[in-house]
Amino acid sequence: MLQGTGSDVGKSVLVAGLCRIARRRGLSVAPFKPQNMSNNAAACAGGGEIGRAQALQARAAGIAPTTDMNPVLLKPEGDRRAQLVVNGAVLESAEAARYMARRGSLLPDVLASFERLRAVYDLVIVEGAGSPAEVNLRRGDIANMGFARVADVPVILVGDIDRGGVIASLVGTKAVIDAEDAAMIAGFAINRFRGDPTLFEDGVRFIEDRCGWRCFGVVPWLRSARALPAEDAVVLDNAVPARDGIVIAVPMLSRISNFDDLDPLRAEPDVDVRFVPPGRPIPREADAIILAGTKSTLTDLAMMRAEGWDHDILAAYRTGAHIFGLCGGFQMLGTRVTDPDGRDGTGVRPTRSACSPWRRRCRGQRSCGPSTAAPPRMATRSPDMKSTPGGRAGLRSHTRSAFWTTARATVRSRLRGASSAPICTACLPAMHSAHAGFRACARGGSAR
């Protein structure tokens, strides 16, 4: 089991790498994360959902993702509230204090999933959550040492040297956890090391002497790892140098979800994807604006208005920019999002969305042939789809809802749906690849 000295120390990528190594050595291997907190989710066969990181790890292992790989998923809906997904299905929305008081009761579900995987695979590689050093969360823990001790799984503690303070974080973890938890730790690993690793040999020896743990290795900083899907929205705060080319603006909604749908665009050398933080306007030079998915459509609709982004979007649309909406982002582009406390949308799209507890998740594939027609200025799309969260949307006109995706070629398809049909949106890396149709559209060619 890999646990970390904190969040975003690289546990997910290390688990994926270990899964791939084990597979190449002829072992059947599966990833497992007892409890995850993320709004980046992936659909599994049968309609369940798990954290996107576990789906990536399953791909590295060469197997299909299943709900057993992430039996407990928390999807934040606010600072103190989250949707609780157990064994792939939504159980409830709960306040943080209520969940913390009852989370220990979910340990049997976690252990049952783990045992099912262990019965099938030669090796199960477990990923912890956050850090075992958060001793205020130890009672009732099912994500780190609480799981490790009950399941009798040895732990490797991962520290991130790139953020600084790795010696203190590792030694400090040993100092604050209790002796029985510390006994589960077989050793440590240093992640994201830049430069000559021999310069850190004294540091390794200091940690080994102070903690009594062996060092399992110093992992170099890998630039290519940044191209892999991220799990925590905290990575969006990391500044990326601006690039020349197509400018795509993405407002950083407070409950943004599945933002890694945009990773293929970020990987394009001549596409500049700019995540716009609160307090800043959407840049006027944007060729396109994408409203990403959100776990709380009405909350983020209110935030968008408070930030003035709704005016920026309308102004950009009227001056020729292309507007895309994914999932809840598409809902916000309509004229109205209704529930008991309904709100007006931006009015860019002639749609009305009704929020409800209904939700459908599915994995799917769609084959798209090349098209000579350019993508429309407004689009929503998806294969590998999940429906708009808690909502249905209908067109007030007979305008077709178009979606488009590219996979190394110019492809486009249309959704032909009657009014009140669910608007399906992206959970697949979409609107991506370098294709002439997208570039002509975004740069203001004849596609408009």
Secondary structure, DSSP 8 states (H G I E B T S, - for coil): -EEESSTTSSHHHHHHHHHHHHHHTT--EEEE-SEEE-S-EEE-TTS-EEEHHHHHHHHHHTS---GGG-SEEEEEEETTEEEEEETTEEEEEEEHHHHHHHGGGGHHHHHHHHHHHHHH-SEEEEB--S-TT-GGG-TT--SSHHHHHHHT--EEEEEEGGGS-HHHHHHHHHHHS-HHHHTTEEEEEEEEE-S-GGGGHHHHHHHHHHH--EEEEEEE--GGGGGS--S-GGGGGS-----SSEEEEEE--TTEE-GGGGHHHHTSTTEEEEEE-TTS---TT-SEEEE-EES-HHHHHHHHHHHTHHHHHHHHHHTT-EEEE-THHHHHTSSEEESTT-EE--SSSSEEEEE-S---B--------B-SS---SEE---SS-EE-TTEEEEESSS--EEE---SSS-B-EEE---TT---EE--SS-S-S--HHHHHHHTT-TT-
